[in-house]
Amino acid sequence: MNVTIREASMTKDEVNGYVGKVVFEVEGHDAAYEMALQSDKGREWSYSLLFAGKSGSEAQIDAVDAEIESNDELYERLVDAAVDALD
């Protein structure tokens, strides 16, 4: 799966811990995606996958989510992009 990261951000505060997002595109998909991230201490991450902007195909977002779950390299690349953007 060919993924291009378009935007990444991350903030940290005492109440919410680390909160970030990564906006990315997947080659051949109609819509861009946003991966919202949260971690209390910056070690174990929870994420939600959303459409960024316009909605797209449910089958395509399910395929992307499955790829993130099974592909550690892709998952780490997306998380690292957000962490690297920490102010």
CYANA upper distance limits for C-alpha pairs under 8 A (distance plus 0.5 A):
  1 MET  CA     26 VAL  CA      7.44
  1 MET  CA     27 GLU  CA      7.80
  1 MET  CA     67 GLU  CA      8.45
  2 ASN  CA     26 VAL  CA      6.21
  2 ASN  CA     27 GLU  CA      5.98
  3 VAL  CA     24 PHE  CA      7.18
  3 VAL  CA     25 GLU  CA      6.20
  3 VAL  CA     26 VAL  CA      5.12
  3 VAL  CA     27 GLU  CA      6.98
  4 THR  CA     24 PHE  CA      6.00
  4 THR  CA     25 GLU  CA      5.74
  4 THR  CA     26 VAL  CA      6.93
  4 THR  CA     27 GLU  CA      8.41
  5 ILE  CA     22 VAL  CA      7.61
  5 ILE  CA     23 VAL  CA      6.61
  5 ILE  CA     24 PHE  CA      4.73
  5 ILE  CA     25 GLU  CA      6.98
  5 ILE  CA     78 LEU  CA      8.34
  6 ARG  CA     22 VAL  CA      8.11
  6 ARG  CA     23 VAL  CA      6.00
  6 ARG  CA     24 PHE  CA      5.66
  6 ARG  CA     25 GLU  CA      7.75
  7 GLU  CA     22 VAL  CA      6.21
  7 GLU  CA     23 VAL  CA      5.52
  7 GLU  CA     24 PHE  CA      7.45
  8 ALA  CA     20 GLY  CA      7.95
  8 ALA  CA     21 LYS  CA      6.19
  8 ALA  CA     22 VAL  CA      4.86
  8 ALA  CA     23 VAL  CA      6.79
  8 ALA  CA     81 ALA  CA      6.47
  8 ALA  CA     82 ALA  CA      5.44
  8 ALA  CA     85 ALA  CA      6.68
  9 SER  CA     20 GLY  CA      5.84
  9 SER  CA     21 LYS  CA      6.00
  9 SER  CA     22 VAL  CA      7.13
  9 SER  CA     81 ALA  CA      8.36
  9 SER  CA     82 ALA  CA      5.57
  9 SER  CA     83 VAL  CA      8.00
  9 SER  CA     85 ALA  CA      5.53
  9 SER  CA     86 LEU  CA      6.91
 10 MET  CA     18 TYR  CA      7.30
 10 MET  CA     19 VAL  CA      6.12
 10 MET  CA     20 GLY  CA      4.45
 10 MET  CA     21 LYS  CA      7.06
 10 MET  CA     82 ALA  CA      5.93
 10 MET  CA     83 VAL  CA      6.60
 10 MET  CA     84 ASP  CA      8.49
 10 MET  CA     85 ALA  CA      6.20
 10 MET  CA     86 LEU  CA      5.11
 10 MET  CA     87 ASP  CA      7.52
 11 THR  CA     18 TYR  CA      6.22
 11 THR  CA     19 VAL  CA      5.93
 11 THR  CA     20 GLY  CA      6.71
 11 THR  CA     86 LEU  CA      6.24
 11 THR  CA     87 ASP  CA      7.02
 12 LYS  CA     16 ASN  CA      7.69
 12 LYS  CA     17 GLY  CA      5.77
 12 LYS  CA     18 TYR  CA      4.91
 12 LYS  CA     19 VAL  CA      6.83
 12 LYS  CA     86 LEU  CA      8.18
 13 ASP  CA     17 GLY  CA      5.65
 13 ASP  CA     18 TYR  CA      7.24
 16 ASN  CA     38 GLN  CA      8.38
 16 ASN  CA     39 SER  CA      8.50
 16 ASN  CA     40 ASP  CA      7.28
 17 GLY  CA     38 GLN  CA      7.70
 17 GLY  CA     39 SER  CA      6.41
 17 GLY  CA     40 ASP  CA      4.90
 17 GLY  CA     41 LYS  CA      6.79
 17 GLY  CA     42 GLY  CA      8.17
 18 TYR  CA     37 LEU  CA      8.28
 18 TYR  CA     38 GLN  CA      5.96
 18 TYR  CA     39 SER  CA      5.59
 18 TYR  CA     40 ASP  CA      6.56
 18 TYR  CA     41 LYS  CA      7.51
 18 TYR  CA     42 GLY  CA      6.78
 19 VAL  CA     36 ALA  CA      8.11
 19 VAL  CA     37 LEU  CA      6.12
 19 VAL  CA     38 GLN  CA      5.07
 19 VAL  CA     39 SER  CA      7.25
 20 GLY  CA     36 ALA  CA      6.39
 20 GLY  CA     37 LEU  CA      5.45
 20 GLY  CA     38 GLN  CA      6.96
 20 GLY  CA     82 ALA  CA      6.41
 20 GLY  CA     83 VAL  CA      8.22
 21 LYS  CA     34 GLU  CA      7.07
 21 LYS  CA     35 MET  CA      5.92
 21 LYS  CA     36 ALA  CA      4.90
 21 LYS  CA     37 LEU  CA      6.21
 21 LYS  CA     82 ALA  CA      6.63
 22 VAL  CA     34 GLU  CA      6.04
 22 VAL  CA     35 MET  CA      5.66
 22 VAL  CA     36 ALA  CA      7.19
 22 VAL  CA     78 LEU  CA      7.06
 22 VAL  CA     79 VAL  CA      8.30
 22 VAL  CA     81 ALA  CA      7.61
 22 VAL  CA     82 ALA  CA      6.56
 23 VAL  CA     32 ALA  CA      7.53
 23 VAL  CA     33 TYR  CA      6.14
 23 VAL  CA     34 GLU  CA      4.90
 23 VAL  CA     35 MET  CA      6.97
 23 VAL  CA     52 ALA  CA      7.28
 24 PHE  CA     32 ALA  CA      6.28
 24 PHE  CA     33 TYR  CA      5.88
 24 PHE  CA     34 GLU  CA      6.91
 25 GLU  CA     29 HIS  CA      7.92
 25 GLU  CA     31 ALA  CA      7.69
 25 GLU  CA     32 ALA  CA      5.14
 25 GLU  CA     33 TYR  CA      6.65
 26 VAL  CA     32 ALA  CA      7.57
 29 HIS  CA     60 GLN  CA      7.43
 30 ASP  CA     56 GLY  CA      6.67
 30 ASP  CA     57 SER  CA      8.05
 31 ALA  CA     51 PHE  CA      7.29
 31 ALA  CA     52 ALA  CA      7.76
 31 ALA  CA     53 GLY  CA      8.30
 31 ALA  CA     54 LYS  CA      7.01
 31 ALA  CA     55 SER  CA      7.00
 31 ALA  CA     56 GLY  CA      5.66
 31 ALA  CA     57 SER  CA      8.33
 32 ALA  CA     51 PHE  CA      6.52
 32 ALA  CA     52 ALA  CA      5.75
 32 ALA  CA     53 GLY  CA      7.73
 32 ALA  CA     54 LYS  CA      8.37
 33 TYR  CA     49 LEU  CA      7.43
 33 TYR  CA     50 LEU  CA      6.20
 33 TYR  CA     51 PHE  CA      4.93
 33 TYR  CA     52 ALA  CA      5.19
 33 TYR  CA     61 ILE  CA      8.44
 34 GLU  CA     49 LEU  CA      6.34
 34 GLU  CA     50 LEU  CA      5.61
 34 GLU  CA     51 PHE  CA      6.26
 34 GLU  CA     52 ALA  CA      5.58
 35 MET  CA     47 TYR  CA      6.90
 35 MET  CA     48 SER  CA      6.16
 35 MET  CA     49 LEU  CA      5.15
 35 MET  CA     50 LEU  CA      6.84
 36 ALA  CA     47 TYR  CA      5.86
 36 ALA  CA     48 SER  CA      5.69
 36 ALA  CA     49 LEU  CA      6.97
 36 ALA  CA     50 LEU  CA      8.28
 37 LEU  CA     45 TRP  CA      6.95
 37 LEU  CA     46 SER  CA      6.22
 37 LEU  CA     47 TYR  CA      5.00
 37 LEU  CA     48 SER  CA      7.29
 37 LEU  CA     79 VAL  CA      8.21
 38 GLN  CA     45 TRP  CA      6.17
 38 GLN  CA     46 SER  CA      5.80
 38 GLN  CA     47 TYR  CA      6.94
 39 SER  CA     43 ARG  CA      7.28
 39 SER  CA     44 GLU  CA      6.45
 39 SER  CA     45 TRP  CA      5.33
 39 SER  CA     46 SER  CA      6.85
 40 ASP  CA     44 GLU  CA      8.28
 49 LEU  CA     61 ILE  CA      8.35
 49 LEU  CA     65 ASP  CA      7.41
 50 LEU  CA     61 ILE  CA      8.39
 51 PHE  CA     55 SER  CA      6.10
 51 PHE  CA     56 GLY  CA      7.40
 51 PHE  CA     61 ILE  CA      8.29
 56 GLY  CA     60 GLN  CA      8.04
 56 GLY  CA     61 ILE  CA      8.11
 57 SER  CA     61 ILE  CA      6.94
 58 GLU  CA     62 ASP  CA      6.62
 59 ALA  CA     63 ALA  CA      6.70
 60 GLN  CA     64 VAL  CA      6.78
 61 ILE  CA     65 ASP  CA      6.62
 62 ASP  CA     66 ALA  CA      6.64
 63 ALA  CA     67 GLU  CA      6.66
 64 VAL  CA     68 ILE  CA      6.70
 65 ASP  CA     69 GLU  CA      6.72
 66 ALA  CA     70 SER  CA      6.72
 67 GLU  CA     71 ASN  CA      6.07
 67 GLU  CA     74 LEU  CA      8.38
 68 ILE  CA     72 ASP  CA      7.57
 68 ILE  CA     74 LEU  CA      6.62
 68 ILE  CA     75 TYR  CA      5.75
 69 GLU  CA     75 TYR  CA      7.77
 71 ASN  CA     75 TYR  CA      6.82
 72 ASP  CA     76 GLU  CA      6.48
 73 GLU  CA     77 ARG  CA      6.56
 74 LEU  CA     78 LEU  CA      6.78
 75 TYR  CA     79 VAL  CA      6.77
 76 GLU  CA     80 ASP  CA      6.27
 77 ARG  CA     81 ALA  CA      6.66
 78 LEU  CA     82 ALA  CA      7.19
 79 VAL  CA     83 VAL  CA      6.73
 80 ASP  CA     84 ASP  CA      6.36
 81 ALA  CA     85 ALA  CA      6.97
 82 ALA  CA     86 LEU  CA      7.32
